[in-house]
Amino acid sequence: MKRGIRIFSFLPAALVYTFILLAFSAHEVEAQMPASELPPLHAGIDSPGAVIVEQPENPVFFVEGKVDWLLLEISEPRTAWEYTQRGMFMQDEMDDVNAAMADYLHAEELLEEIAERLDDPTLPERLLILHFRLGSIYLNRGSYRDAIHEFELLLEEDPEISGANRHIAEAHVGLGEFGQAYAFFQQELHTSPLSQKTLYEVAMFLLEPEVQLEGVDQEVVAREYLQTYLQEAAFHCDTYPYKILKVDKMARELGGAGGSAALENCL
């Protein structure tokens, strides 16, 4: 199913809200129960008791990004989308990861149940932000297999989504599976070759003493990644300037040219 991506950003006062709208084929929803008993529809994808009829000529937009939970004025979530939104509020604003995790898992259960009712096995993967959030929590908690599963769901839906391959690589590092980690780091760089975060992370990975990759001259490859990082940092300064100093020093120690331009422009 083809879908377009549109990004809208606006700046009220000091806050920036970014919404990613995924264009799905529209659906005509025919209720199997009285309309009064149906929960609110969110793009027609997560309401129990509905039959979905494809209407490709009429695209529907589903808000994939984060919405201010308090502005929604929802007393108690009833759909997967609402549970995901409250979960993000609990995680980001209330710093309650356990409560967020409970909401995310409930959202997943709802999506799987509704997918079965609607005979649409692709539905659970569509709420991309849910899987990204779950995967990140699993990764931070050391539940590496669960993290890999969540990020793989993201890649099934969007093979070029930024960060997913890098997080899978990080999970494999945590499992001590260095060959697989390196493969996923490379895949991330194939998708985003100038990502400073990934260039830095894979270089640090290659220079770890316990990482021994067959057929890879790790110092040479790490030096190339460090130099690419410095070249990119000369135009787009890293959020954390100390990294530029560190990378410049390491690149020179490995026989590289260093990053004079990055140092001059960013420090």
N, C-alpha and C positions, 0 to 999 in steps of 0.2 A: 504494500500500500504506500503510495507516494505521499509525502507530507513536506510542506515548506516550513521554514523557520523564520519567524519575524521577531525582532527584538525592539522593544519600546522602552526608553528610559526617560524619566522626568525627575526634576529636582525640587521638592517642596522644602523650603528652608534649608536645613543642613543635611537632610536625609536623601539618599538616592535609592529609589526603588527600580529594580529592573525586572521586567516580566518577559518570559520567553513563551511565545504563543506557538503551539504546535498545530499545524493545520491537518486535521484528519478528514477523511470522507465523512460527510454529514450523515446523521442517522435520523430516521423518523421513528419515534418511540411510541409503540402501541401498548398501553397499560393492560396487564392481565388482572388487575385489581382496581378498585375505585381510585380515582386520582387523589382523593383526600387521604388515602392510606399510603401513598407513595412518598418517599423522602424527596428532598429537593434534588433536581437534576443538575449535574455538572457535566456539560457537554454530552449528556446521554450515555456516559460510559460506566457509571457506577451506581445505578439504581436497580434494586431487586425488583422482580416481577415485571420485567419489560422485555418486549421483543424488538430486536433491532432490524430495521429495514434500511439497506444501503441507499444513500442518495448522493452519489459522487459529484453531482453538478452543484451541490450546495455545501461548501466547506463549513465545518464547525471549528471554532477555536477553543482550545483547552488551555487554561492558565497553568502552565507548568511551574512557574516560579513561585517565590514566597510572597504571600499576601499578609498584611498586618492583621493578626488574629483578632485583636481588640476591635478593629474597625468592622470586622465581619459580624460582630454582635451575635455570635452563636453560643447559646447556653451550654449545649452538650453536642458533640459531634455525632453524626448519624451515617456519614458516608466515608469511603476511603480517603477522598480528597480532604474532607474536613479533619479527619484524624491526623492526616499528614501535616496539615497547616498548624493544628494545635501542637503537634509534636515539635515542629520547628520553633514555635513560640516557647515551649517549655525548655528546649535545648539552648536556644540563643539568648532569650531574654531572662528566663528564670534559672538558667544554669542547672537544670534538673535533667540529667541525661537518662536516668532510670525511667522517669515519667515519659520522656520523649520516646524512649525505646518501646515502652508499652503501647504508645499510640501508633508508632510505625508498624509494629507487629500486628496490631489489630487492623490497621489499614491493609496490610498484606493479606490477612485472612479474608477480609471482605472482598478484595479484588479476586481472590482465587474462587470464592464461593459464587460471586456474580459471573465470573468467566465460565464456570460450569453451567450455570443457569442459561446463559446466553449462547452457549456453545461457541465461545470465542477464546481459544487458548492463548492468543496474543495479548489479551487485555491486561493481565497483571504486569507486563513489562512496560506499559505505556506511561505510568506515573514515574518518570525517570528520577525525579528529585527524591522520591521515597527510597529507591534503591541506592542512590548515591549516599544519602544520609545513613541508612542502615549499614552499608558497606564501610563507611568511615568509622562508625562506632565500633563495629566488629574489629576493624583493623587496630584501633586504639586500645581495645581490650585484649588483643592477642588471639582473637578467635579467627585465625587466618583463613581457614577453609570456608567459613561462613562469609567472610569478606570477599573472597574470590568469587563465590557464587553470586553475590549481589552485583559486583562489578561486571561479571560475565553477562548478567541479564541486561545491563546497560549497553554493553557492546553488541548484543544481539539486536537491540532496537536501533542503535546508532553506532556503527563501527568506528566512527571518527570522533566520538565524544572525548573532549579533552580531560586528561587526568585518569581515566579509568584503567588504561594499561599500566600507567605508572603505579597506581595503587595495587594492582594485581602483582606487579613486580615487588613492591614493598612487602606484600603478604608472603611471597615466595622467599624473600630474604629472611623474614621471621621464621619460616619453616626450615631454613637452611638449604633450600633448593636453589642454589646459586645459578645454575645453568638456565633454569626456567625464568628466574628473575631477570637475567641479562637479556633473554629473548623478549620479554615484555617491555623492558626499558627501551630496547631498540625499536619495538613496534610503536611505543609512545613517541619516540623521536622521529619515526617515519611520518607520523601524523602531525606532530608539532616540532619541527626540526630546530626551531630557535627558542624553545621554551627554556628560560634561564633556570627555572626550578628543576626541570628534568636533567638538563646538562650538568648542573651542579651535583645533583643527587647520584647520577650514574657514574660520574667521575669519582666521587667519594666511595661509592660501592666498589669500583674497580681497584681502588688503592687500599682496600681493607686487606690485611695480611691473610685472613682466613679464606678469602675468596680466591680460588685457583681455577681458572677456566682453561680448558684444553684448547690449544690452537689460537689463543688470543694473547697478543702482546699487550698486557693490561696497562703498563705504564705509557706506552705509545698512544693507545686509544684514549686513555684518560687525559693525556696532554692535549690531544686534539679537541676533546670535549671542553676542557678548561679554556683553551684558546678561543673556541667558538663562543663560549659564555662571555669572555672578555670583549670580544668583538661586538656582540649584541649589547653588552652593558654600556659600551661607549655611546650608544644611541638611546638606550632605554635603561636608565639606572635601576639597579636592583633596589627593592624596598629596604633591604638590609645591607647598607654599605659595607659593613665589616666583611661580608662575603667577598667583595671585590678585592680587598686587601689580601684575604686568605688565598683566593684563587690566583691572584697575581704572583704571590710568593711561591705557591705550589707549582705553577706553570714554569716559572724560571728554574726552580730546582730540578724539574724534569727536562730541562733543555729547551723550553719554549721561549717565545719572545716577550711574554708578559702582556700587560694591558695598560700601557701608558695613557692612551686616550681615555679609557674608562676611569682611571685614577684621576686624571685631570678634570674630567667633566662631572664626576659624581662625588668627589671628596673635597 
